[in-house]
Amino acid sequence: MKKALKIALLCVLGLIVVVGVLVWMEFSPLVKGARSCEKLDNGLYYMEYKGDDGFDELMAKGGFESADQLASYAIEFLSKGHYKPEVKTSKESFGCSALTVTTPDGDILMGRNFDFPSATGVVMHTIPTRGYETITTFNVEFYGFGKDFKPEGFKNQYMCLTGLFLALDGINEKGLAIADLMAGDSIETHQRTSKPDLTTTAAICYMLKNAANVNEAIDLLKGIDMHSDIGSAHHYAMADASGRSVVVEYVDNEMVVVESPAVANHYLCEQKHNVGLAEGDNRYDRLCQRFEQTGGVMSKKQLTEAIATVSQPQREGFLGTAWTMVMDLKNPSVTYYSRRHFSKSFHFKLSQTK
């Protein structure tokens, strides 16, 4: 009897160990990613994730055409299917600016401001099981996690892994850089064919994971149905290590590509040229003027100063510039500044850079 009981207990213990190992194998990349989260500055955090990023499965499902559906899928992925919530994302608009230049040494840089009424940015450094290594940024307030939410404490840090599916800007190991900006009006893009569906910010993750340059990124966009994230029009600033810089816009659900080193929050394409240009908003003109004055050649310091001049100060009801980033495309890396603290920089290099 005692021998049989001992054997039974050992079998149960063995089963518990096996189950524990299997659970750890399934969740350990996510747990490690959550635990990597650290505060850099007021309003800016950093985390690393290595493993299956869930994006291949998302595309196999045909994607999603709304930010709420995408957020629900993200939570389902993080729970490995054990939790399937309904999630409501934020719908606030945002303003931004970007400029791409060449350095005196021939390197390619893109500078970018992200302006928002309120924001907590998380820098997500991802090395996926398949696809390119990326460094992206997202705003946790888009997911509606609650007032005064901060990526602090394991639960909140784990929730921030939802950023694997949403990016507002970023760079990959091949030197492709992309930033999302409001385009100038409230006309949403909703392409509905038989192609997979992606929202504006999810498409950034998709492109950076799979495209090595601007041409490949555009080809990927041609292969999906695009859907606006937050009830507004969007356009992308894109640049790569070759020095090509474009703005991708959508007019009447058709993609339009404009060659331009600078972009702000109004359309650049011929069909809607200057639609959305607010009175007194001269950010785009100022960036173009700096570009022309230098012949498009600036040092990293000069570009940082140029993009800083069009960053937005805080005012009542508006945070201003939540973060500024300067991306080096030939030596894939990015330098961040949080909330116009330009004396305090945070530099990250993509580890798989050849």
TALIN-V535560 format. One line per field, one symbol per residue. phi: phi as a letter, one per 30 degrees, with the letter a starting at -180 (. if undefined). A space follows every 50 residues. Layout:
phi->???
This chain:
phi->.dddddddddddddddddddddddddcedddddddddbdcaeibbbbbbb kdcidddedddjibcbddddddddddddchidbbdccccdcddbbaaabc bcdecjdcbbcacccaeaabdbdccccdebjddbbbbbcddddidkdidb dbieeddddddeddcbbcalbcddjdbbbcbdckbcddcbdbbcddcbde ddddeddddbccadedddddddcbcdbddbiadbbccbabddjdbbbcbb bhicdbccdadbabcbdcdddbeidjddeidceddddddddddciicbde dddedddddcdcddbeibdjddabbbccddbeabccbchiddcbcbcbcd dced
